[in-house]
């Protein structure tokens, strides 16, 4: 098995989170009362339940940030853009257009119903620069 890092993002409810990501080819690989694991190919996203205290007015909004590096950002964008999911039915979600502006390679952003920002970025070939 290859070493890897898996982001853990907050979720207010696993049913809604799983339903949202299943529209884009993610499937549940594990779930219990505190943890949800989703996978699409080699990409895995983990979610933990947000504490009810995090939604209190005196606490700032809690959300996560994740970057998924892919071989073909345009193909991933098509999966999100052409899904049958009604974006407005979930409240906060959004999808940006595919652009080179933010990363100098094709990329786009998805915001999920819990406010997590997920950048899907075309993996650039390694540079010749040495560190």
PyMOL commands that set and color helices and strands:
alter all, ss='L'
color gray80, all
select helices_A, chain A and resi 14-22+52-55+73-81+87-90
alter helices_A, ss='H'
color red, helices_A
select strands_A, chain A and resi 8-11+27-31+35-40+43-49+65-70+94-95+107-111+117-122
alter strands_A, ss='S'
color yellow, strands_A
deselect
rebuild
show_as cartoon
